[in-house]
């Protein structure tokens, strides 16, 4: 469990494995967001879920490429969403919490990977095979598309984080006002 949540990075293979793990987690979260978009009755919530799914798909490319700001934005968005759920009375289950912890470990892994010293000329590098569709998706798509999509990702992700934070703050304010009861002050 410690390897999953707070892994040790000893070599470039560890970096490669952690970034690949983060990529798949972000894609799973995106799929769950799309499922939520189909289920929720509110049109604005559908739009937010689809937008969040797109952010997690493109952010997965950044996580795979060891971009720690992308990993940080995705973790922040996920944590704010969990916080908003808690404030609105929806208790996250253990899988939600575990996904958040793994996203946090991806921030750490991406940060450490960004500081990783490049391998010397004669050293063996981790391979990025492209034999199967899944291998092409995780190993070939991110280096090709992340440089093209990263500016749009950071703009859209930052706006989504801002709106999610505002929703969280408003929900928290309403919740604390409800718990405090009616005001006794008279005009």
C-alpha positions in Angstrom: 0.0 0.0 0.0 2.9 2.4 0.8 4.2 1.8 -2.8 0.9 2.8 -4.2 0.4 6.0 -2.1 3.9 7.2 -1.4 6.2 5.3 -3.8 10.0 5.5 -3.7 11.6 6.8 -6.9 15.0 5.2 -7.4 15.4 5.2 -11.1 13.8 6.2 -14.4 11.8 3.0 -14.5 10.0 4.0 -11.3 9.2 7.4 -12.8 7.9 5.7 -15.9 5.7 3.4 -13.9 4.3 6.1 -11.7 3.5 8.4 -14.6 1.8 5.5 -16.4 -0.3 4.7 -13.3 -1.3 8.4 -13.0 -2.3 8.4 -16.6 -4.7 5.4 -16.2 -6.2 6.8 -13.0 -7.0 10.1 -14.6 -8.6 8.3 -17.5 -10.7 6.2 -15.1 -11.8 9.4 -13.3 -12.7 10.9 -16.7 -14.9 7.9 -17.6 -16.7 8.2 -14.2 -17.3 11.9 -14.9 -18.8 11.0 -18.2 -21.1 8.4 -16.5 -22.1 11.1 -14.0 -22.9 13.4 -17.0 -25.4 10.9 -18.2 -27.0 10.3 -14.8 -27.4 13.8 -13.4 -30.6 15.6 -14.2 -29.3 19.2 -14.1 -28.0 20.5 -17.5 -25.3 22.6 -15.8 -24.1 19.7 -13.9 -23.9 17.7 -17.1 -21.8 20.4 -18.7 -19.5 20.6 -15.7 -19.1 16.8 -15.7 -18.2 16.7 -19.4 -15.8 19.6 -19.0 -14.2 17.9 -16.0 -13.9 14.7 -18.0 -12.1 16.5 -20.8 -9.8 18.2 -18.3 -8.9 14.8 -16.8 -8.3 13.3 -20.2 -6.0 16.0 -21.3 -4.5 16.2 -17.8 -3.7 12.5 -18.0 -1.4 13.3 -21.0 0.4 15.8 -18.8 0.7 13.4 -15.9 2.1 10.8 -18.2 4.7 13.3 -19.4 5.6 14.0 -15.7 4.2 17.6 -15.7 3.8 18.4 -12.0 1.6 21.5 -12.6 -0.9 19.4 -14.5 -0.8 16.8 -11.7 -1.3 19.5 -9.1 -4.3 21.0 -11.0 -6.0 17.6 -11.3 -5.5 16.8 -7.6 -6.8 20.2 -6.6 -9.9 19.8 -8.8 -10.5 16.3 -7.4 -10.0 17.4 -3.8 -12.3 20.4 -4.2 -15.0 18.2 -5.8 -14.7 15.8 -2.8 -14.9 18.7 -0.4 -18.0 20.0 -2.2 -19.6 16.5 -1.9 -18.9 16.4 1.8 -20.3 19.9 2.4 -23.4 18.9 0.4 -24.0 15.8 2.5 -22.6 13.2 0.1 -20.0 11.1 1.9 -17.2 9.9 -0.3 -16.5 6.1 -0.2 -13.1 4.5 0.2 -12.5 4.4 -3.5 -13.0 8.2 -3.8 -10.5 8.7 -1.0 -8.0 6.2 -2.4 -8.2 7.9 -5.9 -7.5 11.3 -4.2 -4.5 9.9 -2.4 -3.2 8.3 -5.6 -3.6 11.7 -7.3 -1.6 13.3 -4.5 1.1 10.7 -4.9 1.1 11.5 -8.7 1.8 15.2 -7.8 4.8 14.0 -5.8 5.9 11.6 -8.5 5.6 14.2 -11.3 7.5 16.7 -9.2 10.3 14.3 -8.5 10.3 13.2 -12.1 10.7 16.8 -13.2 13.9 17.0 -11.1 15.2 13.6 -12.3 18.6 13.7 -13.8 18.6 12.5 -17.5 20.1 9.1 -18.2 23.7 9.2 -19.5 24.4 8.3 -23.1 25.2 4.6 -22.6 22.5 3.8 -20.0 19.4 1.8 -20.9 16.2 3.8 -21.0 12.7 2.4 -20.1 11.0 1.4 -23.3 7.7 2.8 -24.4 6.3 0.0 -26.5 3.6 0.6 -29.0 2.6 -3.0 -29.9 -1.0 -3.0 -28.5 -3.6 -0.3 -28.6 -3.3 0.2 -24.9 0.5 0.7 -25.2 0.0 3.2 -28.0 -2.5 5.1 -25.9 -0.3 5.4 -22.8 3.1 5.6 -24.5 2.7 7.3 -27.9 -0.3 9.7 -27.5 0.9 11.8 -24.6 4.3 12.9 -26.0 2.5 13.8 -29.3 -0.6 15.6 -28.0 0.5 17.1 -24.6 2.7 19.8 -26.1 -0.2 20.8 -28.4 -3.0 20.8 -25.7 -1.2 21.9 -22.6 -1.9 25.7 -22.9 -5.6 25.0 -23.4 -5.5 22.5 -20.6 -4.1 25.0 -18.1 -6.6 27.7 -19.1 -9.7 25.4 -18.9 -8.4 23.5 -15.8 -7.7 26.8 -14.0 -11.2 28.0 -14.7 -12.8 24.7 -13.7 -10.8 24.8 -10.4 -12.0 28.4 -9.8 -15.6 27.6 -10.5 -15.4 24.4 -8.4 -13.8 26.4 -5.5 -16.6 29.0 -5.8 -19.2 26.3 -5.7 -17.5 24.8 -2.7 -17.3 28.1 -0.9 -20.9 29.0 -1.6 -22.0 25.5 -0.4 -19.9 25.8 2.7 -21.3 29.2 3.5 -24.9 28.0 3.0 -24.2 24.9 5.1 -22.7 26.9 8.0 -25.6 29.4 7.8 -28.1 26.6 8.0 -26.3 25.0 10.9 -26.1 28.3 12.8 -29.9 28.8 12.6 -31.8 32.0 12.1 -30.1 35.2 13.1 -31.2 36.8 16.3 -30.1 40.3 15.4 -32.9 42.7 14.6 -32.6 45.6 12.1 
